[in-house]
Amino acid sequence: MTAPRRRLVHRIPKSVRQHWKLLVGLMALVAVVALVFGQVPIRPYITGDPEVLALEITENITGTVDLFDPEVGHTLSIELSDAEYADMLTQFAADGDKKWVTADVTIDGTTISDVGIRLKGNSTLMKLRGDKAGPEGWSGPPSFGAFAAVSADIPTSLPLLLSFDENADGRGYQGLTELSVRPGTPVLNEAVALSMTAMTGQPTQRYAYVTYSINGETTTRLVLEHPDDTYANTLFDADGYLYKARAGSRLEYRGPDQSDYAHQFKQINAADSGNLQPIINFLKWLDTADDAEFDRSLSNWIDVESFSRYVATQNLLYNADDMSGPGQNYYLWYDLGSKKLTVVSWDLNLAMSMGDPEIGPHDPVEMKLPPGVPPPDMPPGGGPLPFEVGNPLKERFLASAAFTDIYENAYWDLYETMYADGRAIDLLDSVASTVPLNDGLSAETLRSEADSLRSWLQDRANSLERRKLADAGRR
């Protein structure tokens, strides 16, 4: 995998400047084809330069300090009218639509007017809809640990997505068009998981802790960069497409029609090209490949080394809500040069929060409830929860002896980076030192969560060390 890079594009892309004549010619050709062929369907192929097609940030608000600088304190305040707030909640309660409303946002002293705001999340928001969120009687997951309680009466409790360009095309803040506000305080597990992923050189998202307020109510929140055009176009030192797996999606072949995948995957960059063909081609192969073909040809479709590290990282972090979890939390990157897919991690808020620290590289990562916590409400008469878990790619990869060595080598290499010599504990202490205290977060609460996570990390590190020594002894 090429190393991630964090480079903002503020100018006309180099590819446009160098090839503008070709681009104009192609546009003219498209116009001629449209006139000649009319409604004749044209089969989509995998091609194009996403930097040419991506929306550029033409008005970049620089702010006063780098939002993701952990060495300074940060503030984020939102001024949202009662009418806009009520409209956002009413629409969601009625049909689940996450409607954009308008607010004024101030980040580290810089005020940005007319910012788009909407609710963000799925299972976290179920309680806002009551029995409309799923089968009759289903009220969503329990509120504990990473499942932060949300309430319409407490605006700061709600997970939100901020869009700087929703109401002003081309506008961004420090190269971001979107910013995610996570629920819960102080969410140390997610911040540590993001930092541990970054430590391994894998692509992830930047984050910051902020003193956060809505209409004067103050607390502490974790904010994350949200994958957008700029994120996609600067993720790797290569051109490609970034896709988000939607909640409830399945990594399965549904036929050749791209429209059949519209509710399964969302194209992030170069979205106007409407090109889901890389995913469709891969899923068709995955659906028809027997075990021998899977072992022989998987490396032609995905970056196997990168995927080994992704799967190993999710186990090491005990993340039960990754690409095989109920939220289907992952992105797919398609490299236009290598013609291969790479899995990018996303939404680590359940990492290290409900798991057995004793599991090894081949043990299942399952969502477990802490002692004394009741299970979530079930549909009347019992039955399965209204979501599916599992992922055929991950399951077949782990089950195949052909990839055992590359996976285990990645696993123990990542263990050394993430846990050995007390690295995870040191990282936790560093992250906790950046969390601001205020009326919404006391020193006692922060210390309690840090102590709890420290205990889990220590148990995890000890267990992994024992397993590694035992494995070395067997060899």
C-alpha positions in Angstrom: 0.0 0.0 0.0 1.3 3.5 -0.7 1.5 5.7 2.3 -1.4 8.0 3.0 -0.8 11.7 2.3 -2.5 14.8 3.7 -2.2 17.3 0.9 -4.8 20.0 0.1 -5.6 20.8 -3.5 -6.4 24.5 -3.8 -5.6 25.0 -7.5 -6.7 23.8 -10.8 -5.5 20.2 -11.0 -2.2 19.5 -12.7 -3.9 17.0 -15.0 -6.3 19.7 -16.1 -3.6 22.2 -16.9 -1.6 19.7 -18.8 -4.4 18.1 -20.7 -7.0 20.8 -21.2 -7.1 20.4 -24.9 -7.8 16.7 -24.5 -10.5 17.4 -22.0 -12.3 19.9 -24.2 -12.0 17.4 -27.1 -13.6 14.6 -25.0 -16.4 16.9 -23.9 -17.1 17.7 -27.6 -17.1 14.0 -28.4 -19.6 13.3 -25.6 -21.9 15.9 -27.0 -21.7 14.4 -30.5 -22.3 10.9 -29.1 -25.4 12.2 -27.2 -26.8 13.7 -30.4 -26.1 10.6 -32.6 -27.1 7.8 -30.2 -29.8 9.5 -28.2 -31.3 7.0 -25.7 -29.0 4.0 -26.7 -27.5 2.7 -23.5 -23.7 2.9 -23.2 -21.9 0.3 -21.1 -19.8 2.0 -18.4 -16.1 1.2 -18.3 -13.5 1.8 -15.6 -11.5 4.9 -16.6 -11.1 8.6 -15.9 -9.1 10.8 -13.7 -11.0 11.7 -10.5 -9.0 14.8 -9.9 -10.5 16.2 -13.2 -14.0 15.2 -12.2 -13.9 16.1 -8.4 -15.4 19.3 -7.0 -12.6 21.7 -6.0 -12.5 23.8 -2.9 -12.5 27.3 -4.4 -13.0 29.1 -1.0 -10.9 27.7 1.7 -11.4 29.2 5.1 -8.0 28.9 6.9 -9.1 29.6 10.4 -6.7 30.6 13.2 -5.0 27.3 14.2 -4.9 23.8 12.6 -8.1 22.0 13.8 -6.2 18.7 14.2 -3.3 20.1 16.1 -3.3 18.3 19.5 -1.0 20.8 21.1 -3.6 23.5 21.4 -7.2 23.6 22.7 -10.1 23.7 20.3 -13.6 25.1 20.4 -16.7 24.4 18.2 -20.0 26.2 18.7 -23.2 25.9 16.8 -26.0 28.5 16.7 -29.1 26.8 15.5 -32.6 28.3 15.6 -35.4 26.5 17.4 -37.3 26.2 14.2 -34.4 24.6 12.3 -33.7 22.2 15.1 -37.3 21.1 15.4 -37.5 20.7 11.6 -34.5 18.4 11.6 -35.9 16.2 14.3 -39.4 16.1 13.0 -38.3 15.0 9.6 -36.2 12.3 11.0 -38.9 11.0 13.3 -41.4 10.9 10.5 -39.5 8.9 7.9 -35.8 8.7 8.8 -34.8 11.4 6.4 -31.7 13.2 7.7 -32.7 16.7 6.5 -30.1 19.4 6.1 -30.8 22.6 8.1 -28.8 25.8 8.4 -26.7 27.1 11.3 -23.8 29.4 12.1 -20.7 27.6 13.2 -17.7 29.0 15.0 -14.5 26.9 15.1 -11.5 28.2 17.1 -12.8 31.7 16.9 -13.6 31.7 13.2 -17.3 32.1 12.4 -18.8 30.4 9.3 -22.3 31.4 8.3 -25.0 29.2 6.7 -23.4 25.9 7.4 -25.4 22.8 6.5 -26.2 20.6 9.6 -27.9 17.2 9.7 -28.1 14.2 12.0 -25.6 11.5 11.4 -25.6 7.8 12.3 -27.9 4.8 12.3 -28.3 2.6 15.3 -27.3 5.6 17.6 -30.3 7.5 16.4 -32.9 4.8 16.6 -34.3 6.0 19.9 -35.2 9.3 18.3 -37.6 7.5 16.1 -39.1 5.1 18.7 -40.9 2.2 17.1 -40.6 3.6 13.6 -36.9 2.7 13.6 -37.4 -1.0 12.9 -39.8 -3.9 13.6 -42.5 -3.1 16.0 -41.2 -3.1 19.5 -37.6 -2.6 18.5 -36.1 0.5 20.2 -32.5 0.2 19.1 -29.4 -0.8 20.9 -28.8 -0.3 24.6 -27.2 2.9 25.8 -23.9 2.0 27.3 -20.2 2.5 26.6 -19.8 3.4 23.0 -23.6 3.4 22.5 -24.0 7.0 23.7 -27.5 8.0 24.9 -29.1 10.6 22.6 -32.0 12.8 23.4 -34.0 15.3 21.4 -34.0 17.4 24.6 -30.2 17.6 24.7 -28.9 19.0 21.4 -25.3 18.4 22.4 -26.0 14.7 22.7 -26.8 14.3 19.0 -24.3 13.1 16.4 -24.1 15.6 13.6 -22.6 16.1 10.2 -21.5 19.6 9.3 -21.2 20.6 5.6 -19.4 23.8 4.7 -20.3 23.5 1.1 -24.0 22.4 1.4 -25.1 26.1 1.1 -22.0 27.5 -0.6 -20.5 25.6 -3.5 -16.8 25.2 -3.3 -16.5 26.3 0.3 -14.3 24.4 2.7 -12.7 24.8 6.1 -9.0 23.9 6.2 -9.5 21.7 3.2 -12.6 20.0 4.7 -16.0 20.2 3.2 -17.5 18.0 6.0 -16.9 17.5 9.7 -18.4 14.8 11.9 -19.4 15.4 15.5 -19.4 12.1 17.4 -21.8 11.3 20.3 -20.7 10.6 23.8 -18.0 11.9 26.2 -15.1 11.6 26.1 -14.9 8.6 23.6 -11.3 7.8 24.4 -11.6 4.3 22.8 -12.4 5.8 19.3 -9.6 8.4 19.4 -7.1 5.8 20.6 -8.2 3.3 17.9 -7.8 6.0 15.2 -4.3 6.9 16.5 -3.3 3.2 16.7 -4.4 2.8 13.1 -2.5 5.8 12.0 0.6 4.5 13.8 0.6 1.5 11.6 0.7 3.6 8.4 -2.8 2.6 7.3 -5.2 5.3 6.0 -7.6 6.6 8.7 -9.3 9.9 9.7 -7.9 12.8 11.6 -9.7 13.9 14.8 -9.7 16.5 17.5 -11.3 17.0 20.9 -13.2 20.3 21.2 -15.1 22.2 23.8 -18.5 21.9 22.1 -21.6 24.0 22.5 -25.0 24.3 20.8 -27.0 27.4 21.7 -25.0 27.9 24.9 -25.0 24.3 26.3 -21.4 23.1 26.6 -19.7 19.8 26.8 -16.7 17.9 25.3 -16.9 16.2 21.9 -14.7 14.3 19.5 -14.8 15.6 15.9 -13.5 13.7 12.9 -12.8 14.6 9.3 -15.5 13.1 7.2 -14.4 11.4 3.9 -15.2 13.7 1.0 -13.8 14.7 -2.4 -10.6 16.1 -0.9 -10.1 13.2 1.5 -10.5 10.8 -1.4 -8.2 12.6 -3.8 -5.4 12.9 -1.2 -5.8 9.5 0.5 -3.2 7.7 -1.6 -0.4 8.7 -4.0 -2.5 7.4 -6.9 -5.7 8.2 -8.8 -8.7 6.3 -7.9 -12.3 6.1 -6.7 -13.5 6.0 -3.1 -16.7 4.2 -2.2 -18.6 4.1 1.1 -20.4 0.9 2.1 -23.9 2.0 3.2 -25.4 0.9 6.5 -27.2 -2.4 5.9 -25.3 -3.1 2.7 -24.1 -6.5 1.6 -21.0 -7.3 -0.3 -22.8 -9.5 -2.8 -23.4 -9.6 -6.5 -26.8 -8.3 -7.6 -26.4 -8.4 -11.4 -24.8 -6.0 -13.9 -27.1 -3.0 -13.5 -25.4 -0.2 -11.5 -28.7 1.0 -10.2 -29.1 -2.2 -8.2 -26.1 -1.1 -6.0 -27.3 2.5 -5.4 -28.4 1.6 -1.8 -25.3 -0.6 -1.2 -22.4 1.8 -2.0 -22.0 5.5 -2.4 -19.3 6.9 -4.6 -17.5 9.7 -2.8 -15.2 11.3 -5.4 -15.9 11.7 -9.1 -19.5 11.0 -8.2 -20.7 12.5 -11.4 -19.2 9.6 -13.3 -21.6 7.2 -11.6 -19.0 4.5 -11.9 -19.7 1.5 -9.6 -18.3 -0.8 -12.2 -15.1 -1.7 -10.2 -17.2 -3.0 -7.4 -19.6 -4.8 -9.6 -16.8 -6.6 -11.5 -15.2 -7.7 -8.2 -18.5 -8.9 -6.7 -19.3 -10.9 -9.8 -15.9 -12.7 -9.6 -16.3 -13.2 -5.8 -19.8 -14.7 -6.4 -18.6 -17.2 -8.9 -15.1 -18.1 -7.7 -14.7 -21.5 -6.0 -12.1 -21.9 -3.3 -9.3 -22.7 -5.6 -10.0 -19.7 -7.8 -10.4 -17.5 -4.7 -6.9 -18.6 -3.5 -5.4 -18.3 -6.9 -6.8 -14.9 -8.1 -7.7 -12.8 -5.1 -4.5 -10.8 -5.4 -5.7 -9.8 -8.9 -8.7 -8.0 -7.4 -7.6 -6.6 -4.0 -4.4 -5.5 -2.4 -3.9 -8.7 -0.3 -1.1 -7.3 1.9 -3.2 -4.2 2.8 -6.3 -6.4 3.4 -4.3 -8.6 5.7 -3.3 -5.6 7.8 -6.9 -4.3 7.8 -8.3 -7.6 9.1 -5.5 -8.0 11.6 -6.0 -4.4 12.9 -9.7 -4.9 13.5 -9.0 -8.0 15.5 -6.2 -6.3 17.5 -8.6 -3.4 18.3 -11.5 -5.8 19.0 -13.7 -3.9 16.6 -16.9 -5.8 16.2 -18.5 -3.2 13.9 -16.0 -3.3 11.0 -16.8 -4.4 7.4 -18.4 -7.6 8.9 -20.4 -5.9 11.7 -24.0 -4.7 11.8 -23.0 -1.2 10.6 -21.0 -2.4 7.6 -18.4 0.3 8.4 -15.8 0.5 5.7 -14.8 2.3 2.6 -13.4 0.8 -0.6 -10.6 2.5 -2.6 -10.2 1.5 -6.3 -6.7 2.3 -7.6 -7.0 3.2 -11.3 -3.4 2.2 -11.8 -3.2 -1.2 -10.2 -6.9 -2.0 -10.8 -7.1 -3.3 -7.2 -9.4 -2.5 -4.3 -8.2 -1.5 -0.8 -10.4 -1.6 2.3 -10.2 1.6 4.4 -11.4 1.5 8.0 -14.2 3.8 9.3 -16.2 4.4 12.4 -14.2 2.9 15.2 -16.4 4.0 18.1 -17.1 0.4 19.2 -13.4 -0.6 19.2 -12.0 -1.8 22.5 -15.3 -1.2 24.3 -17.1 -4.5 24.6 -14.6 -7.2 23.8 -12.7 -10.0 25.3 -9.0 -8.9 25.5 -8.0 -12.6 25.4 -8.9 -13.3 21.8 -6.2 -14.3 19.3 -5.7 -13.8 15.6 -8.2 -16.5 14.5 -10.9 -15.9 17.2 -14.1 -14.3 16.2 -14.6 -10.6 17.1 -18.1 -10.6 18.6 -20.2 -7.8 20.1 -20.4 -8.7 23.8 -22.5 -7.0 26.5 -20.8 -6.1 29.8 -21.9 -7.9 32.9 -25.3 -6.6 34.1 -26.2 -4.9 30.9 -29.5 -6.2 29.5 -29.7 -7.2 25.8 -31.4 -4.7 23.4 -35.1 -5.0 23.0 -36.1 -7.7 20.6 -38.9 -7.7 18.1 -42.2 -9.2 19.5 -42.0 -13.0 19.8 -38.2 -12.9 19.6 -36.4 -13.5 16.3 -33.2 -11.9 14.9 -32.1 -8.4 15.3 -33.0 -6.1 12.3 -29.6 -6.2 10.9 -27.2 -8.7 9.4 -23.5 -9.4 10.2 -20.8 -11.0 8.2 -18.8 -10.3 5.1 -18.0 -13.0 2.5 -14.7 -11.5 1.5 -13.4 -11.3 5.1 -14.8 -14.7 6.0 -13.3 -16.5 3.0 -10.0 -14.8 3.4 -9.7 -15.9 7.1 -10.9 -19.4 6.2 -8.3 -19.9 3.4 -5.1 -21.7 4.3 -3.5 -19.9 1.3 -3.5 -16.6 3.2 -2.8 -17.8 6.7 0.9 -16.9 6.7 0.5 -13.4 5.2 -2.3 -12.7 7.7 -0.4 -14.0 10.7 2.8 -12.2 9.8 0.8 -9.0 9.4 -0.9 -9.6 12.8 2.2 -10.0 14.8 4.0 -7.2 13.0 1.1 -4.9 13.9 1.1 -6.2 17.5 4.7 -4.9 17.8 3.7 -1.5 16.5 0.5 -1.1 18.5 0.9 -2.9 21.8 4.5 -4.0 22.5 6.6 -2.2 25.2 3.5 -0.4 26.6 2.9 1.6 23.4 -0.9 1.4 23.6 -0.8 2.7 27.2 1.5 5.6 26.3 -0.8 6.5 23.4 -3.9 6.5 25.7 -2.2 8.8 28.1 -1.2 11.1 25.3 -4.7 11.2 23.9 -6.3 11.7 27.3 -4.1 14.8 27.9 -5.7 16.6 25.0 -9.3 16.2 26.2 -10.8 19.5 27.5 -12.6 19.6 30.8 -15.7 21.8 31.2 -19.2 21.7 32.7 -20.1 18.8 30.5 -17.0 16.7 31.4 -15.4 16.5 34.8 -11.9 15.4 35.6 -13.4 12.4 37.5 -15.3 11.2 34.5 -12.3 11.5 32.2 -10.1 9.7 34.7 -12.6 6.9 35.2 -12.9 6.2 31.5 -9.1 6.4 31.0 -8.6 3.9 33.9 -11.1 1.5 32.4 -9.6 1.7 28.9 -6.0 1.4 30.4 -7.0 -1.8 32.1 -8.4 -3.3 28.9 -5.3 -2.3 26.9 -3.0 -3.8 29.5 -5.0 -7.0 29.5 -4.9 -7.1 25.7 -1.2 -6.5 25.6 -0.5 -9.2 28.2 -2.7 -11.7 26.4 -1.1 -11.0 23.0 2.4 -11.3 24.4 1.6 -14.7 26.0 0.1 -15.9 22.7 3.1 -14.7 20.7 5.5 -16.5 23.0 3.5 -19.7 22.9 3.3 -19.5 19.1 7.1 -19.0 18.9 7.6 -22.0 21.2 5.5 -24.2 18.9 7.6 -23.2 15.9 
